[in-house]
């Protein structure tokens, strides 16, 4: 099995976005299984949904350096006091506490 680095995967996804090809045609073009782009695109969509949720909650997002899967955020209330949180569940809980 040949592993693709995260940088190469993102490069291929950008190329896919620009290509206008179907996932199957693109996979054949770059020499990977047809299910691989679907898996990558699903992961990218999930990550973007998480980021949008945090942005809607009023938090700044910053991907983790380890694997980009977790999000670190700082939530502030009107008085300017804030807390650092790690996950979406934690963020929503702390945001609710700060708004009270």
N, CA, C and O atoms as a GROMACS GRO file, in nm:
protein
  400
    1UNK      N    1   0.084  -0.117   0.000
    1UNK     CA    2   0.000   0.000   0.000
    1UNK      C    3   0.090   0.124   0.000
    1UNK      O    4   0.185   0.132   0.077
    2UNK      N    5   0.059   0.219  -0.084
    2UNK     CA    6   0.136   0.342  -0.094
    2UNK      C    7   0.058   0.453  -0.025
    2UNK      O    8  -0.053   0.488  -0.065
    3UNK      N    9   0.117   0.510   0.080
    3UNK     CA   10   0.050   0.617   0.152
    3UNK      C   11   0.078   0.751   0.086
    3UNK      O   12   0.187   0.776   0.037
    4UNK      N   13  -0.023   0.836   0.087
    4UNK     CA   14  -0.011   0.970   0.030
    4UNK      C   15   0.000   1.068   0.146
    4UNK      O   16  -0.081   1.063   0.239
    5UNK      N   17   0.098   1.156   0.140
    5UNK     CA   18   0.114   1.255   0.246
    5UNK      C   19  -0.005   1.352   0.245
    5UNK      O   20  -0.068   1.369   0.142
    6UNK      N   21  -0.035   1.414   0.358
    6UNK     CA   22  -0.145   1.511   0.362
    6UNK      C   23  -0.125   1.624   0.259
    6UNK      O   24  -0.222   1.671   0.199
    7UNK      N   25  -0.001   1.667   0.240
    7UNK     CA   26   0.026   1.774   0.143
    7UNK      C   27  -0.006   1.728   0.000
    7UNK      O   28  -0.065   1.802  -0.078
    8UNK      N   29   0.035   1.606  -0.032
    8UNK     CA   30   0.008   1.551  -0.165
    8UNK      C   31  -0.142   1.530  -0.185
    8UNK      O   32  -0.195   1.557  -0.292
    9UNK      N   33  -0.210   1.482  -0.080
    9UNK     CA   34  -0.355   1.462  -0.089
    9UNK      C   35  -0.425   1.595  -0.118
    9UNK      O   36  -0.512   1.602  -0.205
   10UNK      N   37  -0.387   1.700  -0.046
   10UNK     CA   38  -0.450   1.831  -0.068
   10UNK      C   39  -0.419   1.881  -0.208
   10UNK      O   40  -0.505   1.940  -0.273
   11UNK      N   41  -0.296   1.859  -0.254
   11UNK     CA   42  -0.258   1.898  -0.390
   11UNK      C   43  -0.345   1.825  -0.493
   11UNK      O   44  -0.390   1.886  -0.591
   12UNK      N   45  -0.366   1.696  -0.471
   12UNK     CA   46  -0.451   1.618  -0.563
   12UNK      C   47  -0.596   1.665  -0.557
   12UNK      O   48  -0.664   1.668  -0.660
   13UNK      N   49  -0.645   1.701  -0.439
   13UNK     CA   50  -0.782   1.749  -0.428
   13UNK      C   51  -0.800   1.884  -0.499
   13UNK      O   52  -0.903   1.908  -0.560
   14UNK      N   53  -0.700   1.969  -0.489
   14UNK     CA   54  -0.706   2.098  -0.562
   14UNK      C   55  -0.707   2.070  -0.712
   14UNK      O   56  -0.784   2.132  -0.786
   15UNK      N   57  -0.623   1.979  -0.755
   15UNK     CA   58  -0.618   1.941  -0.897
   15UNK      C   59  -0.753   1.882  -0.940
   15UNK      O   60  -0.802   1.912  -1.049
   16UNK      N   61  -0.811   1.798  -0.855
   16UNK     CA   62  -0.943   1.740  -0.885
   16UNK      C   63  -1.048   1.850  -0.899
   16UNK      O   64  -1.127   1.849  -0.994
   17UNK      N   65  -1.049   1.945  -0.806
   17UNK     CA   66  -1.146   2.056  -0.811
   17UNK      C   67  -1.136   2.132  -0.943
   17UNK      O   68  -1.237   2.170  -1.001
   18UNK      N   69  -1.015   2.153  -0.989
   18UNK     CA   70  -0.992   2.230  -1.112
   18UNK      C   71  -1.021   2.149  -1.238
   18UNK      O   72  -1.052   2.205  -1.344
   19UNK      N   73  -1.011   2.016  -1.228
   19UNK     CA   74  -1.016   1.930  -1.346
   19UNK      C   75  -1.155   1.921  -1.409
   19UNK      O   76  -1.167   1.909  -1.531
   20UNK      N   77  -1.258   1.926  -1.326
   20UNK     CA   78  -1.393   1.906  -1.381
   20UNK      C   79  -1.425   1.761  -1.410
   20UNK      O   80  -1.533   1.730  -1.461
   21UNK      N   81  -1.333   1.671  -1.379
   21UNK     CA   82  -1.355   1.527  -1.403
   21UNK      C   83  -1.440   1.467  -1.292
   21UNK      O   84  -1.451   1.522  -1.183
   22UNK      N   85  -1.502   1.353  -1.324
   22UNK     CA   86  -1.569   1.277  -1.220
   22UNK      C   87  -1.463   1.217  -1.129
   22UNK      O   88  -1.345   1.210  -1.165
   23UNK      N   89  -1.506   1.172  -1.011
   23UNK     CA   90  -1.411   1.111  -0.919
   23UNK      C   91  -1.346   0.987  -0.981
   23UNK      O   92  -1.226   0.966  -0.965
   24UNK      N   93  -1.424   0.907  -1.052
   24UNK     CA   94  -1.373   0.784  -1.113
   24UNK      C   95  -1.269   0.817  -1.221
   24UNK      O   96  -1.162   0.756  -1.224
   25UNK      N   97  -1.300   0.913  -1.310
   25UNK     CA   98  -1.206   0.950  -1.416
   25UNK      C   99  -1.078   1.009  -1.357
   25UNK      O  100  -0.968   0.980  -1.403
   26UNK      N  101  -1.094   1.092  -1.255
   26UNK     CA  102  -0.976   1.154  -1.194
   26UNK      C  103  -0.889   1.047  -1.129
   26UNK      O  104  -0.766   1.052  -1.140
   27UNK      N  105  -0.952   0.952  -1.061
   27UNK     CA  106  -0.876   0.844  -0.995
   27UNK      C  107  -0.795   0.766  -1.099
   27UNK      O  108  -0.678   0.735  -1.076
   28UNK      N  109  -0.856   0.736  -1.212
   28UNK     CA  110  -0.784   0.665  -1.319
   28UNK      C  111  -0.668   0.751  -1.370
   28UNK      O  112  -0.559   0.701  -1.396
   29UNK      N  113  -0.693   0.881  -1.386
   29UNK     CA  114  -0.593   0.974  -1.438
   29UNK      C  115  -0.468   0.978  -1.350
   29UNK      O  116  -0.356   0.981  -1.401
   30UNK      N  117  -0.488   0.980  -1.216
   30UNK     CA  118  -0.372   0.989  -1.126
   30UNK      C  119  -0.324   0.852  -1.077
   30UNK      O  120  -0.222   0.843  -1.009
   31UNK      N  121  -0.397   0.746  -1.110
   31UNK     CA  122  -0.353   0.611  -1.077
   31UNK      C  123  -0.382   0.566  -0.935
   31UNK      O  124  -0.300   0.500  -0.872
   32UNK      N  125  -0.500   0.601  -0.885
   32UNK     CA  126  -0.542   0.557  -0.752
   32UNK      C  127  -0.678   0.489  -0.763
   32UNK      O  128  -0.746   0.500  -0.865
   33UNK      N  129  -0.716   0.418  -0.656
   33UNK     CA  130  -0.848   0.353  -0.656
   33UNK      C  131  -0.958   0.458  -0.669
   33UNK      O  132  -0.944   0.571  -0.621
   34UNK      N  133  -1.068   0.420  -0.733
   34UNK     CA  134  -1.176   0.517  -0.754
   34UNK      C  135  -1.242   0.558  -0.623
   34UNK      O  136  -1.303   0.665  -0.616
   35UNK      N  137  -1.232   0.475  -0.519
   35UNK     CA  138  -1.294   0.510  -0.391
   35UNK      C  139  -1.211   0.610  -0.311
   35UNK      O  140  -1.262   0.674  -0.219
   36UNK      N  141  -1.083   0.623  -0.345
   36UNK     CA  142  -0.994   0.711  -0.268
   36UNK      C  143  -1.035   0.857  -0.273
   36UNK      O  144  -1.045   0.920  -0.168
   37UNK      N  145  -1.060   0.916  -0.391
   37UNK     CA  146  -1.103   1.057  -0.392
   37UNK      C  147  -1.235   1.078  -0.316
   37UNK      O  148  -1.253   1.181  -0.252
   38UNK      N  149  -1.325   0.982  -0.323
   38UNK     CA  150  -1.451   0.993  -0.250
   38UNK      C  151  -1.425   0.999  -0.100
   38UNK      O  152  -1.487   1.079  -0.029
   39UNK      N  153  -1.334   0.916  -0.052
   39UNK     CA  154  -1.299   0.913   0.089
   39UNK      C  155  -1.234   1.045   0.130
   39UNK      O  156  -1.268   1.101   0.235
   40UNK      N  157  -1.142   1.094   0.049
   40UNK     CA  158  -1.075   1.221   0.079
   40UNK      C  159  -1.174   1.337   0.081
   40UNK      O  160  -1.170   1.422   0.169
   41UNK      N  161  -1.263   1.339  -0.019
   41UNK     CA  162  -1.360   1.448  -0.027
   41UNK      C  163  -1.456   1.446   0.091
   41UNK      O  164  -1.494   1.551   0.143
   42UNK      N  165  -1.496   1.328   0.134
   42UNK     CA  166  -1.583   1.315   0.250
   42UNK      C  167  -1.512   1.372   0.374
   42UNK      O  168  -1.574   1.445   0.452
   43UNK      N  169  -1.386   1.338   0.393
   43UNK     CA  170  -1.310   1.389   0.506
   43UNK      C  171  -1.297   1.541   0.501
   43UNK      O  172  -1.308   1.608   0.604
   44UNK      N  173  -1.273   1.594   0.382
   44UNK     CA  174  -1.262   1.740   0.366
   44UNK      C  175  -1.394   1.809   0.397
   44UNK      O  176  -1.395   1.914   0.461
   45UNK      N  177  -1.505   1.751   0.351
   45UNK     CA  178  -1.638   1.810   0.379
   45UNK      C  179  -1.666   1.809   0.529
   45UNK      O  180  -1.717   1.906   0.584
   46UNK      N  181  -1.633   1.698   0.596
   46UNK     CA  182  -1.655   1.690   0.741
   46UNK      C  183  -1.572   1.794   0.815
   46UNK      O  184  -1.622   1.858   0.907
   47UNK      N  185  -1.447   1.810   0.775
   47UNK     CA  186  -1.360   1.908   0.840
   47UNK      C  187  -1.414   2.050   0.818
   47UNK      O  188  -1.414   2.130   0.911
   48UNK      N  189  -1.461   2.080   0.698
   48UNK     CA  190  -1.516   2.214   0.670
   48UNK      C  191  -1.644   2.239   0.749
   48UNK      O  192  -1.668   2.351   0.796
   49UNK      N  193  -1.727   2.134   0.765
   49UNK     CA  194  -1.849   2.150   0.847
   49UNK      C  195  -1.814   2.182   0.991
   49UNK      O  196  -1.878   2.268   1.052
   50UNK      N  197  -1.714   2.115   1.046
   50UNK     CA  198  -1.671   2.142   1.183
   50UNK      C  199  -1.622   2.286   1.196
   50UNK      O  200  -1.656   2.355   1.291
   51UNK      N  201  -1.542   2.330   1.099
   51UNK     CA  202  -1.490   2.466   1.103
   51UNK      C  203  -1.603   2.568   1.092
   51UNK      O  204  -1.601   2.669   1.162
   52UNK      N  205  -1.701   2.543   1.004
   52UNK     CA  206  -1.814   2.634   0.990
   52UNK      C  207  -1.894   2.642   1.119
   52UNK      O  208  -1.939   2.750   1.158
   53UNK      N  209  -1.913   2.528   1.185
   53UNK     CA  210  -1.987   2.527   1.311
   53UNK      C  211  -1.919   2.616   1.414
   53UNK      O  212  -1.986   2.690   1.485
   54UNK      N  213  -1.787   2.608   1.421
   54UNK     CA  214  -1.714   2.691   1.517
   54UNK      C  215  -1.718   2.838   1.479
   54UNK      O  216  -1.728   2.924   1.566
   55UNK      N  217  -1.711   2.867   1.350
   55UNK     CA  218  -1.718   3.006   1.306
   55UNK      C  219  -1.855   3.063   1.338
   55UNK      O  220  -1.865   3.177   1.384
   56UNK      N  221  -1.961   2.986   1.315
   56UNK     CA  222  -2.096   3.031   1.348
   56UNK      C  223  -2.111   3.054   1.498
   56UNK      O  224  -2.189   3.139   1.540
   57UNK      N  225  -2.037   2.977   1.577
   57UNK     CA  226  -2.043   2.991   1.722
   57UNK      C  227  -1.960   3.111   1.768
   57UNK      O  228  -1.959   3.143   1.887
   58UNK      N  229  -1.892   3.177   1.676
   58UNK     CA  230  -1.814   3.296   1.711
   58UNK      C  231  -1.673   3.267   1.756
   58UNK      O  232  -1.614   3.347   1.828
   59UNK      N  233  -1.618   3.156   1.715
   59UNK     CA  234  -1.484   3.119   1.758
   59UNK      C  235  -1.387   3.128   1.641
   59UNK      O  236  -1.425   3.106   1.526
   60UNK      N  237  -1.262   3.160   1.671
   60UNK     CA  238  -1.155   3.153   1.572
   60UNK      C  239  -1.110   3.009   1.565
   60UNK      O  240  -1.102   2.941   1.668
   61UNK      N  241  -1.080   2.960   1.444
   61UNK     CA  242  -1.038   2.821   1.431
   61UNK      C  243  -0.892   2.814   1.391
   61UNK      O  244  -0.840   2.901   1.322
   62UNK      N  245  -0.827   2.708   1.436
   62UNK     CA  246  -0.687   2.685   1.403
   62UNK      C  247  -0.666   2.533   1.404
   62UNK      O  248  -0.678   2.470   1.509
   63UNK      N  249  -0.634   2.472   1.286
   63UNK     CA  250  -0.614   2.328   1.284
   63UNK      C  251  -0.498   2.288   1.375
   63UNK      O  252  -0.400   2.361   1.389
   64UNK      N  253  -0.510   2.172   1.434
   64UNK     CA  254  -0.404   2.118   1.518
   64UNK      C  255  -0.282   2.088   1.432
   64UNK      O  256  -0.296   2.048   1.317
   65UNK      N  257  -0.164   2.106   1.487
   65UNK     CA  258  -0.042   2.077   1.411
   65UNK      C  259  -0.021   1.927   1.395
   65UNK      O  260   0.046   1.884   1.302
   66UNK      N  261  -0.078   1.848   1.485
   66UNK     CA  262  -0.053   1.704   1.481
   66UNK      C  263  -0.115   1.638   1.358
   66UNK      O  264  -0.045   1.569   1.284
   67UNK      N  265  -0.245   1.658   1.336
   67UNK     CA  266  -0.307   1.591   1.223
   67UNK      C  267  -0.417   1.674   1.157
   67UNK      O  268  -0.479   1.627   1.061
   68UNK      N  269  -0.443   1.794   1.204
   68UNK     CA  270  -0.545   1.879   1.144
   68UNK      C  271  -0.686   1.838   1.177
   68UNK      O  272  -0.781   1.902   1.131
   69UNK      N  273  -0.705   1.733   1.256
   69UNK     CA  274  -0.839   1.683   1.284
   69UNK      C  275  -0.906   1.757   1.399
   69UNK      O  276  -1.028   1.773   1.399
   70UNK      N  277  -0.829   1.803   1.496
   70UNK     CA  278  -0.891   1.872   1.607
   70UNK      C  279  -0.879   2.023   1.588
   70UNK      O  280  -0.794   2.071   1.512
   71UNK      N  281  -0.964   2.094   1.655
   71UNK     CA  282  -0.967   2.239   1.640
   71UNK      C  283  -0.949   2.302   1.776
   71UNK      O  284  -1.010   2.260   1.875
   72UNK      N  285  -0.866   2.403   1.781
   72UNK     CA  286  -0.842   2.477   1.904
   72UNK      C  287  -0.910   2.612   1.887
   72UNK      O  288  -0.900   2.674   1.781
   73UNK      N  289  -0.978   2.658   1.991
   73UNK     CA  290  -1.049   2.786   1.980
   73UNK      C  291  -1.043   2.860   2.112
   73UNK      O  292  -1.023   2.801   2.217
   74UNK      N  293  -1.061   2.992   2.104
   74UNK     CA  294  -1.074   3.075   2.222
   74UNK      C  295  -1.208   3.143   2.214
   74UNK      O  296  -1.241   3.205   2.113
   75UNK      N  297  -1.286   3.132   2.320
   75UNK     CA  298  -1.420   3.192   2.324
   75UNK      C  299  -1.417   3.305   2.425
   75UNK      O  300  -1.372   3.287   2.538
   76UNK      N  301  -1.465   3.421   2.384
   76UNK     CA  302  -1.469   3.536   2.474
   76UNK      C  303  -1.612   3.582   2.492
   76UNK      O  304  -1.693   3.574   2.399
   77UNK      N  305  -1.644   3.631   2.612
   77UNK     CA  306  -1.776   3.691   2.633
   77UNK      C  307  -1.763   3.842   2.615
   77UNK      O  308  -1.655   3.891   2.582
   78UNK      N  309  -1.870   3.916   2.638
   78UNK     CA  310  -1.872   4.060   2.614
   78UNK      C  311  -1.768   4.134   2.697
   78UNK      O  312  -1.717   4.237   2.652
   79UNK      N  313  -1.736   4.085   2.816
   79UNK     CA  314  -1.640   4.154   2.902
   79UNK      C  315  -1.495   4.128   2.859
   79UNK      O  316  -1.403   4.189   2.913
   80UNK      N  317  -1.475   4.038   2.762
   80UNK     CA  318  -1.341   4.011   2.712
   80UNK      C  319  -1.271   3.894   2.778
   80UNK      O  320  -1.162   3.856   2.737
   81UNK      N  321  -1.332   3.836   2.882
   81UNK     CA  322  -1.269   3.719   2.942
   81UNK      C  323  -1.296   3.599   2.853
   81UNK      O  324  -1.402   3.589   2.792
   82UNK      N  325  -1.200   3.509   2.844
   82UNK     CA  326  -1.217   3.396   2.754
   82UNK      C  327  -1.154   3.270   2.807
   82UNK      O  328  -1.081   3.271   2.907
   83UNK      N  329  -1.183   3.160   2.738
   83UNK     CA  330  -1.127   3.031   2.772
   83UNK      C  331  -1.082   2.963   2.644
   83UNK      O  332  -1.139   2.988   2.537
   84UNK      N  333  -0.981   2.879   2.653
   84UNK     CA  334  -0.936   2.800   2.540
   84UNK      C  335  -1.004   2.664   2.548
   84UNK      O  336  -1.011   2.603   2.654
   85UNK      N  337  -1.053   2.618   2.435
   85UNK     CA  338  -1.123   2.489   2.431
   85UNK      C  339  -1.067   2.404   2.319
   85UNK      O  340  -1.004   2.455   2.226
   86UNK      N  341  -1.090   2.272   2.329
   86UNK     CA  342  -1.034   2.182   2.231
   86UNK      C  343  -1.132   2.124   2.133
   86UNK      O  344  -1.102   2.120   2.014
   87UNK      N  345  -1.247   2.080   2.176
   87UNK     CA  346  -1.342   2.014   2.087
   87UNK      C  347  -1.471   2.091   2.074
   87UNK      O  348  -1.498   2.183   2.152
   88UNK      N  349  -1.551   2.054   1.976
   88UNK     CA  350  -1.677   2.123   1.950
   88UNK      C  351  -1.771   2.114   2.069
   88UNK      O  352  -1.834   2.212   2.106
   89UNK      N  353  -1.781   1.995   2.129
   89UNK     CA  354  -1.870   1.977   2.244
   89UNK      C  355  -1.826   2.069   2.359
   89UNK      O  356  -1.908   2.135   2.422
   90UNK      N  357  -1.696   2.071   2.384
   90UNK     CA  358  -1.640   2.156   2.489
   90UNK      C  359  -1.664   2.303   2.457
   90UNK      O  360  -1.700   2.381   2.545
   91UNK      N  361  -1.645   2.340   2.330
   91UNK     CA  362  -1.668   2.478   2.288
   91UNK      C  363  -1.810   2.522   2.314
   91UNK      O  364  -1.833   2.628   2.372
   92UNK      N  365  -1.907   2.441   2.273
   92UNK     CA  366  -2.046   2.478   2.289
   92UNK      C  367  -2.085   2.487   2.436
   92UNK      O  368  -2.161   2.576   2.475
   93UNK      N  369  -2.034   2.396   2.517
   93UNK     CA  370  -2.062   2.398   2.659
   93UNK      C  371  -2.006   2.524   2.724
   93UNK      O  372  -2.076   2.593   2.799
   94UNK      N  373  -1.880   2.555   2.696
   94UNK     CA  374  -1.816   2.673   2.756
   94UNK      C  375  -1.879   2.802   2.704
   94UNK      O  376  -1.892   2.898   2.779
   95UNK      N  377  -1.917   2.804   2.577
   95UNK     CA  378  -1.981   2.924   2.521
   95UNK      C  379  -2.111   2.952   2.594
   95UNK      O  380  -2.143   3.066   2.625
   96UNK      N  381  -2.186   2.846   2.620
   96UNK     CA  382  -2.313   2.859   2.692
   96UNK      C  383  -2.289   2.912   2.833
   96UNK      O  384  -2.363   2.998   2.881
   97UNK      N  385  -2.184   2.862   2.899
   97UNK     CA  386  -2.151   2.909   3.035
   97UNK      C  387  -2.110   3.056   3.034
   97UNK      O  388  -2.146   3.130   3.125
   98UNK      N  389  -2.034   3.099   2.932
   98UNK     CA  390  -1.990   3.237   2.926
   98UNK      C  391  -2.103   3.334   2.894
   98UNK      O  392  -2.099   3.450   2.935
   99UNK      N  393  -2.204   3.286   2.821
   99UNK     CA  394  -2.312   3.375   2.782
   99UNK      C  395  -2.412   3.399   2.895
   99UNK      O  396  -2.493   3.492   2.888
  100UNK      N  397  -2.408   3.315   2.999
  100UNK     CA  398  -2.501   3.330   3.112
  100UNK      C  399  -2.462   3.445   3.202
  100UNK      O  400  -2.530   3.471   3.302
   0.00000   0.00000   0.00000
